[in-house]
Amino acid sequence: PEVQLRLALLAGHPDRVARRQGERGLALAAGGAAQLAEESVVRSAPWLLALSAHATPRGIRVNVASAIQPEWLLELFPDSIEEDEQVTFDEAREKVEARWRVRFGGLSLDEGPTDGAPEAVQRVLAEAATRRLQAIWDPEQLEGLRKRVAFARQLDPSLPPLESTEGLVASLCEGCASFAELRALDPLTTLTAALGPAGYARLERLAPSHVTLRGGRRLRVNYESSREPWVASRLQDFFGMSAGPTVGEGRVPLVLHLQAPNRQSVSVTSDLAGFWERHYPAARRELGRRYPRHAWPEDPRAAQAPKRGRAR
């Protein structure tokens, strides 16, 4: 009879189901929390029905409660039982965690760890990785890769796009579940796989990461959405060259930031031949006075670029 009475009460008040949290705390199926009155005789039941409650300055207080069994919810309200999967990122452990859950309203009837849907794991990891990018990779390297692809696609739209750094991060997160796995990845290798061998070879031809000058100096190419690709190096490193380096399979001359030996700017040009002809004579006189220990030949096109680390 007592069980039948409690079943009847539950059948009439499913919105008052609660689960104990601690000694007197309650989580309510309808949402929110409450406190069980000290005088309640329902001392240890983990699941109960909050039959009478009122608001106090400290929150909701349940005065009258009745113990129930969680399996009764399955019997009486099968259509109200929901199953879901929670995929979250553990900031301390730096990894994605997934748990399955069977719940009634906001209360968990049963739960446990699971692998998680691959798409959800990738999304959650990508969100965390984007927030904490510097903890995993060099953000400038990722942005540089994206800008290289964007520039190459201007010349060859058949290349697949990387529309944002976030998009590149998301592709890197595929098949991973932790920062440790991401740190073990080489973004360039992943980009190569995404473009395919032919696509990556095309990227290297259209938008190489570096160019090598005639004297052997290897320069990183800077790609930016707001201006033409550019490189920076000492003016002397361009000795022996009648024209500047190019990208885009020879179609796009690089903008050259020509520098003095102290790395201060001397000139910015994409026409090295014109610079040698029109501006170098004056620059030679000025640099010769400021840096007499360095060689400043009359004809830079016929001169040899200095070796790395040598002044002359």
Buried (B, 14 or more C-beta within 10 A) or exposed (E): EEEEEBBEBBEEEBEBBBBBBEEBBBBBBEEEEBBBBEEBEBEEBEBBBBEEBEEEEEEBBBEEBBBBBBEBBBEEBEEBEEEEBBBEBEEEEBBBBBBBBBBBBEBBBEBEEBEBEEEBBBBBBBBBBBEEBEEBBEEEEBBBBBBBBBBBBEBBEEBEEBEEBBEBBBBBBBEBBBBEBBEEBEBBEBBBEBBEEEBBEBBBBBBBBEBEBBBEBEBEBBBEEEEBBBBBBBBBBBBBBEEBBBBBEEEBBBBBBBBBBEEEEBBEBBBBEEBBEEBBEEBBEEBEEEBEEBBBBEEBBEBEBBEEEEEE
